[in-house]
Amino acid sequence: MNMDFFLIVLLACAMSIAAIQDLKTRKIPNLLTYPVMLFGLVYHGVLSGLMGIGFSAAGVGVGIGVFLIPYLMGGMGAGDAKLMGAAGAILGAKGVIIAAVMSILIGLVYAMVLLLIHHAYCRSLLHRLWIMLQTFFLTRQFIPIPPGNGEKQPTLSYALPIALGTMCYVFFKATNSHFIQDLLGVQFSI
């Protein structure tokens, strides 16, 4: 499915609002994600009938599914998974997978920058990980060590990497760039 200018603007606005809200309040509102999902389903349904609804519904499912395990493990909020689902309603399954991969890569860079900024926490984290690794090899038991009392843990607002990764995908698709294919060394149409 091709993306028209209206969909690009809608997605850019939704992603921007989500990133700002997440940075400010640490929440991504359902009043943002659910209407975008519904709009994507209706838009693609009107444009392409049942095939369009299937395209959009598959995108929602895959988008939420990509971040479902990290959400269930406590690594991110439900709003992050729903935001990826909202992107999937517009982009479809293949598009949201690529957008999610780009979001994860941007998220890794974002996390590293946060750790560099909060170098005291980074040292403490590395020390705790080293002790956990030694304990695991000696006892064959994984025993997590939480941060110490009063230790300020940096917060990662994951809507920002999701927004950037999604919009990078949209940019590459709109410009017919082969950057992703060249980077991954595979041939597919985005």
Secondary structure, 3 states (H helix, E strand, C coil): CCCCHHHHHHHHHHHHHHHHHHHHHCCCCHHHHHHHHHHHHHHHHHHHHHHHHHHHHHHHHHHHHHCHHHHHCCCCCHHHHHHHHHHHHHHHHHHHHHHHHHHHHHHHHHHHHHHHHCHHHHHHHHHHHHHHHHHHHHHCCCCCCCCCCCCCCCCCCCHHHHHHHHHHHHHHHHCCCCHHHHHHCCCCCC
